């Protein structure tokens, strides 16, 4: 299958500190991959580079074979094709649920109101937000519901790739379970995704290929079961502790594959 999104040797520094050190990843159409690693390993920075919220200091990023990380490239083209879902939902508090999902379709896609709302409703249904919630405001929703609305808003724009940045990190167990179920359904539907997470419950539901970052470096690329059942001899320090803890937590959950 064709490669949709690709990073080659990406380096990102902040105030002289290297946060990403020659990281290379790729997503082919229909891929669902995890991006895991200890706190501060560079997961969020990598996602923001892939979405061009940050411009890499070195290396290249390609979208559908086109170099997009060069200065002057139209970032609005990237933002339409590469959706990024943050830890926080960042909904417009003065807009209803339906308006939050429809606004991008009206402003960016120039859809008429009726068409925008029809598409919004389809995507809200997709993430399990029924009609009884459409006229509510974000303050009237639970954390899990707000995050699902944010996912619907992104999906409504029909991106080629969806990037998730710790989508369950700020949620209580119930809200996290709701969002995990949605992400699992999207994976089954073949939505091309890269999901940064440390949530063992989400990792357990998606025993797929994973990229492991540690101290800004890519130290593993393969299936989760290969990671947690393989040798730890080539890992050290924080990385080894992270993998050991992940393996232990997965076994506590009783995940047969691990």
N, C-alpha and C positions, 0 to 999 in steps of 0.2 A: 504493500500500500504506500501511497505517496506521503512524504514527510510534510506536515503542515507547518509546524513551528519547531525551530531549531536554534539552539544556542551553541556557539563554538568558541571555546576558550575565553569565556566571559570573565573579566576582572572588574571589580567595583571597589573603590576606596572612598572612605569618608575621613576627612581631616588626617590624611596620611596613613590611616589604618585600612588594611586590605580585608574586606568583608567577604568578597568572592575571589577565589584564586584559580583562574583558568578552568571554569566549570563548563562542561558541555552536556547538553541534554537534547532529546528530540521526542516529538510526538507525531505519530502517524494517525491518519484518519481512523477514528474509532478507538484509539488507545485510551485506556484509563490507567494512570500511573500515580503512585504515591511519592511524595517528597517528605522524607522524614529526617530527623536528626535532633541533637540536643538543643536546648535554648541557646540562641546566639550563633547558630551554625550557618546562618545566611539564607534560610528558606524564604522569608518574606522579601528580602532584597532581590533574590533571584526572580521571584514572581513579578516584582515591580519592574525589573529590567525587561522581562518578557513582554510586559504590557506597555513598556516605554514610559512608565512613571519615573524611572531612573534611566539615564543613558549610560551604558557601560563605558568604563575608562579604556578598556581594551577588549578585543574579541568582537564577535559579530553575532547578530540575531537575524534570522531569516523567517519570513512568513510566506508560505506558498512559493518558496524559492527566491523571493525578493529580499534583498538586504534592506532591513528597516531601521537598523541602528545607526545609520549615518546621520550626521547633523542636517537638519532641514527637512527630513522626511515627515510627511503629514501624519501626525500622531492620531488624528481623529479617524483615519482609515484603520489604524491598528486597534484603537479602542472599540470600534464596531465589530471587528473580527475576533478579538481576543478579550473575552469578558473576564473581569477580576472581581471576585466576591470576597470581601474583607471579613475580619473577625467580627466587627460591628456592622449592623445592617445599613446604617447611614441612610435611613429613609427621610423624606421630607415630612416634618411633623405637622405642617399646615395642610397637607394633602391627605385624602383618603387612600386606603389600600389600592383601590382601582386606579386612582389618579397617579399614584406613585409608579405603578407598572406601565401606565399608558403614556406618561409624559415624554419619555425618551423616543417613543414611536412617533409622537406628534412633532417634537422639536427636531430630532435627527433624521428620521425617516420621512417626515412631512406627511404622515398619514392623516386623513380626516378623522375627526373625533370618533365617529361611529366605528370605523375600521380599527383604530387604535384600541378602543375599549373592547372590541370583540377579540382581538389578539391577546390583550391583557387577561381577559376572563379565561381564555383557553389555557394560558400558562399558569394562572392562579389555580385552576382546577388540577393542573398537572402536579402541582406541589401540595395539593390537599388543602388549599384555602378556599372554602366554599362561599357561596353567594352571601351568606349571612355576615361575612366579614368584609365584603367589598367596600361598604360605605363607612367602615370604622377608620379611626385614625391610629397611627403607630402607638400612641400612648395607651390605647385600649387593647393592645395585643401582648401576648407573652413573648419572651425572648425567642423561643423557637419559631413562633409564628412570624415575627419580624424577619428572622433570617430566611424563612421560606419565601416571604414576599420579596426579599432581596434577590433570591435565586430566580424567582419568576420574572422579576424585572430584567435580569441579565438574559435569561433564556428567550424572552420576548423579542430581543434584538437579533436573534438567530446568529450568534457568534459561531465561528468555526471551532474555537477552543474556549473552554471555560477553566479558569484558574481559581482554585479555592485556597484562601489563606486562613488556616486554622478555623474552619467554619463552625466548630463546636466549642471553641475555647472559652467563650464568655457565657455559655449556656448552662442551666441546671440540668440534671440527668434526664428529665422528661423532655426538655427542649432539645437537648443533644440527640436523644433517641429519634425525635421527629425529623431532625435534619439528616441524621445518618440514613434513615429509611428513604428519604428523598434522593440522596446522593447514590445510594445503592440502586434505586430504580433508574436513575439517569445512566448509571454505568451499564445496567442491563440493556438500556435502549441504545447504547453505543454513542453517547455524547462524549466527544473527545475531551478529556479532562486531565489536569494535573492538580493533585490535592495535597497541599502541605498540611501535615497534621502530626500531633503527638498523642492523639486520642486512641488508645488501644482498642476501644470498642469499634471505632471506624476502621482501623487497620484490620481487625479480625473479620469484619464484614467484606473486606476487599483484599483477599489474598492474591494480589496482582504484582506486577513488576514495580519495584521501588528504587528511587534514588536516595542514597544516604549521604547527607552532607555533615561534615564535622569541621569546625574551625575554618569554614569557607571553602573547603575542598570536597570534591566528590570522591568518596572512599568506597562506595559499593553501588553496583547497578545490577539488579536481578530480582528474582521473586523473594517475597517475604519469608517463605518457608526455607529457602536456601540460606537466607541471612541468619535466621534464628537457630537453624539446625547445623550450620556449618562451623568450621573452625574459627576461633577468635584469635588465632596466633598472629594474624597480620593487623589486628586492631590493638590500640593501647589507650590508657588513660580514660578520658571522658567517653570516647567512642565505644570502647569495650564495655564500660559500665552501662551505657545507653542500650547496647544490644542485649546485654545480659538481663537488664530490667525489662526490656520489651519481651524477650522470650519468656521470662517468668510470668509477666502479666497475661500474656496470651494463654499460657498453660492454666493459669488460675481461672480464666474465662472458660476453659474446657474446649478450646478450639481444636477439633480433631486433626486438622491439617498440620498443626504445629506440634 
